[in-house]
Amino acid sequence: MAYSEDHIALAAEYALGTLDAEERAQVEAMMAVDREFTAIVQAWEQRLGTLNQMVGSVEPRPIVWENIKTAIGHSTEPQAPLLLPEAPPPVAPVVAEQVPAVDDSDVIQLASRVRRWRNVASFASAVAAALVAMLALQVYQPDLLPDAVRPKPRTQMVEVKTPAPPSSAQYVAVLQKDAGSPAFILTVDAATKNFTVRKVGAAAEPGKSFELWLISDRLSQPRSLGVIGAADFTARPVLSSYDASTINAATYAVTVEQAGGSPDGKPSSAPIFTGRLIETVPPSAPAPAPPR
């Protein structure tokens, strides 16, 4: 069977482990019925495994630590004191009346306040520089600090929780004719009842459409699940109106209809591809017995 670039890319992504659960289920269903596709997946696994063995560990260069020590030295340099701007001299208003004399005691008090704020600003700048230097030493060289301010080693308990297993099962059906190659792969999510149809090897005739049907003993006639689109994937939520037992036990069939699907909601021809759902999520494996 000739495979497209999409099939080869899907096999490569399966070997890399980048597919989600639904796509992995589709690939595994194809591998179960197609030996040639299985060989493509195994070839990718062998190629990528060889590349993984060729990758070695990379150690940082010695210059990295030298740059860190240089940065610490820059952070400990004393900072220039913060200087307040000089107060502008008072401008006397121009009035016709006589300007009263300025009291010398007010000028002395103002100069004393400016000098006090300058001292406070210089002290604050020095304290900030000292804090920056101490924080840098605590991060990069804590051994240089006195015992009183050296950070104590802390042990942090980390609880690792194992993710819970998926709460809903995934079901897949390979729609094919007799024992031939798969034409479509149908995937159903048990929780949401949404389904996805992946086109594998079927090609619609010009002016015709593929239509998907649900056939069950509990229903009086086949129920249409819609026309399968021309894209590789067709997703719909129309199974939400059926109960789980009907969905799991039904037969899914594909017929060839006129463009746009059957006009009266009934299949106009016999199914050409059929399949039934199987569960793709295996049951939990039993715990191994303790060694004797």
Order of alpha helices (4+ residues) and beta strands (2+ residues): alpha-alpha-alpha-alpha-alpha-beta-beta-beta-beta-beta-beta-alpha-beta-beta-beta
